[in-house]
Amino acid sequence: MRKSVILTIIPIILLFITMKLHGQPGTEKWHFETGGPIYSSPALGSDGTIYVGSADSNLYAINPDGTEKWKFNIGCYIKSSPTIGADGTIYVGVGNYILAPEYSDLYAINPDGTKKWNFETEGGIESCSAIGVEGTIYVGSYDGNLYAINSDGTEKWKFKASGKYLIESSPAIGSDGTIYVESADSNLYAINPDGTEKWQFENDGSESSPAISNDGKIYVGSNYVGYPKLGAFLYAINPDGIMQWKFDTGSDDIVSSPIIDSEGTIYIGSYRNLYAINPDGTEKWKFETEDNIKSSPAIGSDGTIYIGSYKNLYAINLDGTKKWKLENRGWRESSPVITPGGTIYIGSLDGNLYAINGESGGLADTPWPMFQKNVRHTGNYKDEVAIDNKNNANIPDKYSLSQNYPNPFNPNTTIKYTLPHKSKVEISIFNINGQLIETLTNDYKSAGIYTINWNASDIPSGIYFYRIKADNFTDVKKCILIK
């Protein structure tokens, strides 16, 4: 009996200690005041620095304790969310075809707050960039073009997605390098890495950005703006451009981007509801908020779903019930970011970046757990996510390569590796004859613990080997694909 009582009390004591150390979930930790409303979603650097744009024309770098690190004035209000490259470069777009037609640039800012370069497009940029594994930056513009920009700021190519319509959607990059972007001409485009069109799927146009599942399906929201009787839909599209299903939310407003959990459930905000939709396109549940949703949701490691509405930040359980809400901070289009320590960052129309105490220790390990895939907003299905960083006490003291999981697998598996310091990392897949099948990454990474996903849907069953090369460290492990 005594043992049973002790086992019951211990979790309560641990919870109490956690709340004392980290704060009651759903309460404010600190806020940082900018000079204008924040529409931008914050991005998180590997050292814990938070980057966010403001309508006061500044890109801010904010320390984890809520103090200013630096700010960079671009000269035009910022609505674009920052994207962070593997080397720490921050990319952010400016301009609006109505309010600021003279501004139409993508800026690359060094981690110390100095300008690296700026690339001029033919129209303003309000969308977030995406970054390929080779370092190419992809961004949509109000001129209807998707631009591919080299890491030195030169143009690689541009793709005309529409004749006269703008692109407000942020691009997403599939496991094979295909770039997906939604245009206001009512099409979702699939674009090859060389800038040629793969296919286009006609829907209804939206600001919603695509999300990509483990089996390669593309999910994107769409709506007939101003025509509620025609509906607002979440589309599930196969990698060949054929629609699998569409889910009608019954509203006329989807501007939230979808996210995906480990079971394949898709979450998307529409008007005043957060929908949970099963992989077959049927409704799992919906959670009604008190006001309109423009924020995209994010899933924490414990399964909690966070989403902002015009006046509230909600934490929602996996069964669709409310966990808590934080009231009256003026959330709008800024989407939440979750740190490994559980803090939630989100911007507000009152001009503040808020740090909120949460209970989730980082993002969920799912195919697409937040807006633009990860805290760096790279929008790349294959991009690794650092699950530990310099802001934590557990920096690895050596290189390592773990056994993939699951193993055997079909068709997805996760590979984990650790870096004691910043290194050039190459992870490659070989068949049993030693022939190179695929290179998953070949880039510089900061110190930390990383996971990377391998989608082998186009590879036959068999025994394969994966190899890591990082500085002078090399290791090889065997895995088994069974279909």
Secondary structure, 3 states (H helix, E strand, C coil): CHHHHHHHHHHHHHHHHHHHHHCCCCCEEEEEECCCCCCCCCEECCCCCEEEECCCCEEEEECCCCCEEEEEECCCCCCCCCEECCCCCEEEEEEECCCEEEEEEEEEECCCCCEEEEEECCCCCCCCCEECCCCCEEEECCCCEEEEECCCCCEEEEEECCCCCCCCCCCEECCCCCEEEEECCCEEEEECCCCCEEEEEECCCCCCCCEECCCCCEEEEEECCCCHHHCEEEEEECCCCCEEEEEECCCCCCCCCCEECCCCCEEEEECCEEEEECCCCCEEEEEECCCCECCCCEEECCCCEEEEECCEEEEECCCCCEEEEEECCCCCCCCCEECCCCCEEEECCCCEEEEECCCCCCECCCCECCCCCCCCCCCECCCCEECCCCCCCCCCCCCEECCCECCCECCEEEEEEEECCCEEEEEEEEECCCCEEEEEEEEEECCEEEEEEEECCCCCCEEEEEEEEECCEEEEEEEEECC
